[in-house]
Amino acid sequence: MFQCEYVLRLKQGVEANQHISRISPANLKVLASAKDVTDIRIIAWRPPPNCDVAVHVVNCPAGVNLRVRLYREAEPDSHIYEKKLDPTSVPQHYFILPVLANDGKSYFVQVKHFWVISYL
């Protein structure tokens, strides 16, 4: 009687398995003989449709206003989102950006600061 050993894995490539992002286990050894192979258990994950992005600024001096802008890499002259945070609103400078579609496009975040000048 003969036995063959196979390794099941997710096929990689541009045209392969676009609807699956990963499987668990990543590799599964299967021994096949004269009988059908049964009880194979694999979990497949679809890619998430959205992406959450947060920005955390640390070591920012007191009295500084922050502005966060989100841009598409293909359109760097036009931001798609802007958020201003003044120094008194939150002690931690933590920004949660709008949900981005997982559409294969590239984005970048720009953080600018400026000092608050008050005249008494």
VODRENDREN-370695 format. One line per field, with one value per residue: residue number from 0; y, x, z of N, C-alpha, C, CB in turn. Coordinates in steps of 0.2 Angstrom, whole numbers. Glycine has a CB too. Example, Ala and Ser with C-alpha at 12.3 -4.5 7.8 and 13.67 -1.06 7.14 Angstrom:
n <- [0; 1]
n.py <- [-28; -11]
n.px <- [66; 64]
n.pz <- [39; 35]
ca.py <- [-22; -5]
ca.px <- [62; 68]
ca.pz <- [39; 36]
c.py <- [-16; 0]
c.px <- [66; 64]
c.pz <- [39; 39]
cb.py <- [-22; -3]
cb.px <- [57; 70]
cb.pz <- [45; 29]
//
This chain:
n <- [0; 1; 2; 3; 4; 5; 6; 7; 8; 9; 10; 11; 12; 13; 14; 15; 16; 17; 18; 19; 20; 21; 22; 23; 24; 25; 26; 27; 28; 29; 30; 31; 32; 33; 34; 35; 36; 37; 38; 39; 40; 41; 42; 43; 44; 45; 46; 47; 48; 49; 50; 51; 52; 53; 54; 55; 56; 57; 58; 59; 60; 61; 62; 63; 64; 65; 66; 67; 68; 69; 70; 71; 72; 73; 74; 75; 76; 77; 78; 79; 80; 81; 82; 83; 84; 85; 86; 87; 88; 89; 90; 91; 92; 93; 94; 95; 96; 97; 98; 99; 100; 101; 102; 103; 104; 105; 106; 107; 108; 109; 110; 111; 112; 113; 114; 115; 116; 117; 118; 119]
n.py <- [-6; 11; 28; 45; 61; 77; 95; 107; 123; 141; 147; 159; 174; 185; 182; 173; 167; 180; 183; 178; 181; 175; 159; 147; 132; 139; 131; 114; 97; 83; 66; 54; 39; 24; 27; 39; 55; 63; 74; 86; 102; 119; 136; 150; 167; 181; 196; 211; 223; 236; 249; 254; 269; 276; 290; 294; 306; 309; 317; 331; 348; 358; 370; 369; 369; 356; 349; 337; 330; 320; 312; 306; 296; 297; 310; 322; 335; 339; 337; 324; 323; 332; 337; 347; 350; 358; 363; 362; 354; 339; 330; 320; 318; 311; 304; 298; 293; 294; 280; 270; 263; 247; 247; 246; 257; 270; 280; 294; 302; 318; 328; 343; 356; 371; 386; 392; 409; 421; 436; 447]
n.px <- [4; 3; 7; 4; 10; 4; 4; -7; -10; -13; -14; -3; -3; -7; -19; -24; -35; -41; -52; -49; -39; -31; -27; -30; -24; -8; -1; -5; -2; -6; -10; -12; -20; -26; -39; -53; -49; -53; -61; -53; -49; -50; -48; -54; -51; -59; -53; -54; -67; -65; -54; -47; -40; -29; -21; -8; 0; 14; 24; 21; 23; 15; 2; 2; -6; -14; -15; -22; -21; -28; -23; -25; -13; -12; -17; -10; -12; -24; -33; -43; -49; -49; -44; -44; -36; -36; -25; -31; -42; -40; -30; -22; -15; -23; -30; -43; -46; -58; -66; -58; -60; -55; -48; -36; -30; -17; -14; -9; -4; -4; 3; 3; 9; 6; 9; -1; -5; -8; -15; -15]
n.pz <- [0; -4; 1; 0; 3; 5; 5; 10; 6; 5; -11; -19; -28; -41; -48; -40; -28; -23; -15; -3; 12; 21; 28; 41; 48; 41; 33; 30; 32; 24; 23; 11; 6; 1; 4; 5; 10; 25; 37; 37; 42; 40; 41; 33; 30; 24; 16; 25; 22; 26; 33; 48; 54; 66; 74; 84; 93; 102; 115; 113; 115; 128; 123; 110; 95; 85; 68; 58; 43; 30; 15; -2; -10; -24; -26; -20; -17; -13; 1; 9; 21; 37; 53; 67; 82; 97; 111; 123; 122; 123; 133; 128; 112; 101; 87; 78; 62; 48; 43; 31; 14; 10; -3; -11; -14; -10; 4; 14; 29; 36; 49; 56; 66; 76; 85; 99; 101; 112; 116; 129]
ca.py <- [0; 17; 34; 52; 67; 84; 101; 112; 130; 146; 149; 166; 177; 191; 179; 167; 168; 187; 184; 175; 185; 170; 153; 144; 134; 142; 124; 108; 91; 78; 60; 51; 32; 21; 29; 46; 59; 66; 78; 92; 108; 125; 142; 155; 174; 186; 203; 216; 228; 243; 249; 259; 272; 281; 294; 296; 311; 309; 322; 337; 353; 362; 376; 368; 366; 351; 348; 331; 329; 313; 313; 300; 297; 300; 317; 325; 343; 339; 332; 321; 324; 337; 337; 351; 348; 363; 360; 361; 349; 333; 330; 315; 319; 305; 306; 293; 295; 291; 273; 270; 257; 243; 247; 245; 264; 272; 286; 296; 307; 324; 331; 349; 360; 378; 388; 397; 415; 424; 443; 449]
ca.px <- [0; 7; 4; 7; 10; 2; 4; -12; -9; -16; -10; -2; -2; -11; -25; -26; -38; -42; -57; -47; -33; -27; -30; -27; -17; -6; 1; -8; 0; -12; -7; -17; -18; -31; -46; -54; -46; -59; -59; -49; -52; -46; -52; -52; -53; -59; -50; -59; -69; -63; -48; -47; -33; -28; -14; -6; 6; 17; 29; 19; 23; 9; 1; 2; -12; -12; -20; -21; -24; -28; -23; -24; -7; -13; -20; -7; -13; -31; -34; -50; -51; -45; -46; -40; -36; -33; -21; -36; -48; -39; -23; -18; -16; -25; -35; -46; -48; -64; -65; -56; -61; -49; -48; -30; -27; -13; -15; -4; -7; 1; 2; 6; 8; 7; 8; -6; -2; -14; -13; -19]
ca.pz <- [0; -4; 4; -3; 8; 2; 9; 8; 8; 1; -17; -19; -34; -43; -50; -36; -21; -22; -10; 4; 14; 24; 31; 47; 48; 35; 30; 33; 29; 23; 21; 7; 4; -4; 6; 5; 16; 28; 43; 36; 45; 38; 42; 28; 31; 19; 18; 28; 17; 28; 37; 53; 55; 71; 74; 91; 94; 108; 116; 110; 120; 129; 120; 103; 91; 80; 63; 54; 36; 26; 8; -6; -13; -31; -26; -14; -17; -10; 7; 9; 28; 41; 60; 71; 89; 101; 116; 129; 121; 125; 135; 124; 105; 98; 82; 74; 56; 46; 40; 24; 11; 8; -10; -14; -15; -5; 8; 19; 34; 37; 55; 57; 73; 76; 92; 100; 103; 115; 118; 135]
c.py <- [6; 23; 40; 57; 73; 89; 106; 119; 135; 148; 157; 168; 182; 188; 174; 170; 175; 188; 181; 179; 180; 164; 151; 137; 136; 136; 119; 102; 86; 72; 56; 44; 30; 23; 37; 49; 63; 70; 83; 98; 114; 130; 147; 162; 178; 192; 207; 221; 235; 243; 255; 262; 277; 284; 296; 300; 311; 315; 329; 342; 356; 368; 375; 366; 361; 351; 342; 331; 322; 315; 306; 301; 299; 307; 321; 332; 344; 334; 330; 322; 328; 337; 342; 349; 354; 360; 359; 356; 342; 333; 325; 317; 313; 306; 299; 296; 292; 284; 273; 263; 254; 242; 247; 252; 266; 279; 288; 302; 312; 327; 337; 352; 367; 380; 393; 403; 419; 431; 445; 456]
c.px <- [4; 3; 8; 5; 9; 2; -2; -10; -13; -12; -10; -1; -8; -18; -28; -29; -39; -47; -55; -40; -28; -31; -26; -29; -14; -4; -2; -6; -5; -8; -13; -15; -24; -38; -46; -51; -52; -56; -53; -52; -47; -51; -49; -55; -53; -56; -56; -60; -66; -57; -49; -40; -33; -21; -13; 0; 8; 23; 27; 19; 16; 8; 1; -4; -10; -17; -17; -25; -23; -28; -23; -17; -7; -15; -17; -8; -20; -32; -42; -53; -46; -48; -41; -41; -32; -30; -26; -41; -46; -32; -19; -20; -17; -31; -37; -49; -54; -62; -63; -58; -55; -49; -42; -27; -22; -15; -9; -7; -1; -1; 6; 4; 9; 5; 2; -3; -8; -11; -18; -20]
c.pz <- [0; -1; 1; 2; 3; 7; 6; 11; 3; -5; -18; -26; -36; -45; -46; -29; -19; -16; -3; 5; 17; 26; 37; 47; 42; 31; 33; 29; 29; 20; 17; 5; 0; -2; 5; 11; 19; 34; 42; 38; 44; 39; 37; 30; 25; 21; 20; 23; 19; 32; 42; 54; 61; 71; 81; 91; 101; 109; 113; 116; 122; 125; 112; 100; 86; 74; 59; 48; 33; 19; 4; -9; -20; -31; -20; -13; -14; -5; 7; 16; 32; 48; 63; 78; 93; 107; 122; 128; 124; 127; 131; 117; 101; 93; 79; 68; 53; 43; 33; 21; 9; 0; -14; -15; -9; -2; 12; 23; 35; 44; 55; 64; 72; 83; 93; 104; 106; 117; 124; 135]
cb.py <- [0; 19; 34; 53; 67; 83; 104; 110; 132; 153; 146; 167; 171; 195; 176; 163; 164; 191; 180; 168; 191; 174; 147; 148; 127; 146; 124; 108; 88; 81; 55; 55; 28; 13; 27; 47; 64; 61; 73; 92; 107; 124; 145; 153; 177; 187; 206; 219; 228; 246; 250; 257; 276; 277; 300; 289; 318; 302; 320; 336; 358; 363; 381; 363; 372; 344; 354; 325; 335; 308; 317; 299; 290; 295; 317; 324; 346; 339; 335; 314; 317; 344; 330; 359; 341; 369; 364; 368; 348; 327; 327; 308; 324; 299; 310; 289; 295; 295; 268; 271; 259; 236; 254; 242; 270; 272; 285; 299; 303; 329; 326; 354; 357; 382; 392; 393; 420; 421; 448; 446]
cb.px <- [-5; 8; 6; 3; 16; -4; 11; -19; -1; -18; -14; 5; -2; -9; -24; -20; -35; -44; -63; -46; -35; -23; -30; -29; -13; 0; 8; -16; 6; -17; -5; -19; -18; -31; -47; -61; -40; -64; -57; -46; -53; -43; -52; -54; -48; -67; -46; -56; -76; -69; -41; -50; -31; -30; -14; -5; 4; 21; 36; 12; 28; 8; 6; 8; -16; -11; -20; -23; -22; -33; -17; -30; -3; -18; -27; 0; -12; -36; -33; -50; -52; -44; -46; -41; -33; -37; -16; -39; -49; -40; -22; -20; -10; -27; -32; -52; -42; -67; -71; -48; -65; -49; -52; -31; -32; -5; -22; 2; -8; 1; 4; 4; 12; 2; 15; -11; 1; -17; -14; -16]
cb.pz <- [6; -12; 12; -10; 12; -2; 10; 11; 7; 5; -24; -15; -39; -49; -57; -34; -16; -28; -12; 3; 18; 30; 25; 53; 51; 37; 29; 33; 33; 18; 26; 0; 11; -3; 13; 4; 14; 31; 49; 28; 53; 30; 49; 21; 36; 17; 12; 35; 17; 32; 32; 60; 49; 78; 70; 96; 91; 110; 114; 106; 119; 137; 122; 101; 88; 83; 58; 59; 31; 29; 6; -12; -12; -34; -26; -14; -23; -16; 14; 7; 32; 38; 63; 70; 91; 103; 118; 131; 114; 120; 142; 125; 102; 103; 76; 78; 51; 40; 41; 23; 4; 12; -12; -20; -16; -7; 12; 15; 41; 32; 61; 51; 78; 71; 94; 105; 98; 121; 112; 141]
//
